[in-house]
Amino acid sequence: MSYQVLARKYRPQRFSDVIGQEHVTRTLQNAIAQQRIAHGYIFSGHRGIGKTTIARILAMALNCRSSDKPVAEPCGVCDSCQEIRAGSSVDVIEIDAATNRGIDEIRELRDAARYRPARDRYKIYILDEAHQITDAAFNALLKTLEEPPSHIVFMMATTQPEDIPQTIRSRCQHFSFHAVRFDEIVKQLRDIAAQENISAEDDALAALAEAGDGSMRDALSIMDQA
């Protein structure tokens, strides 16, 4: 079996697995429980702190087939959850806005968004590095956000929310992510080291957490290289 990097192997698959963003996960879960689903979300903050991961978990929760409506915690085992986790869902589309930032790409997305999902409840677009989308492309997207089809959800992850036009931000729910606390990173590293049968001194774990600079993903990447 090929080696799987730690950050991918231990990527959270449920809201309850997420470290350091309880203010975000709790609010999202409460909204789902009350069936208050927004058509646009902006997740902003430092790199490697869970923005795209939470977008994927939210996508699973909205489309989970363990119930006939969105659930506050995805089951992780139904066909929809497994396909989203594997990146193979036809109804959950992840787009790297750093390389698909122009008006033609966004117009194509906008036109495709008019069609209902192939199978799931929602057709979901996860736009990573959303601040890199051009102003003209954002204008093309604005009409869809102003009058969104009932089946569409946009999730935008960004490290620079101020670069997203106010006309877009005002039509989305905005969640600001925190840098993960040093002690939370140390605890997670210790738990993962134990599961991987890695012998790690407290000083070494502290050094890894410090180098991670508030990012669980970065700390795990450094641990992989140690």
Buried (B, 14 or more C-beta within 10 A) or exposed (E): EEEEBBBEEBBBBBBEBBBBBEEBBEEBBEBBEEEEBBBBBBBBBBEBBBBBBBBBBBBBBBBBBEEEEBBBBBBBEBEBBBBBBEEEBEBBBBBEBEEBBBBEBBBEBBEEBEEBBEEBBBBBBBBBBBBBBBEEBBBBBBEBBEEBEEBBBBBBBBBEBEEBBEEBBEBBBBBEBBBBEBEBBBBBBBEBBEEEEBEBEEEBBBBBBBBBBBBBBBBBBBBEEE
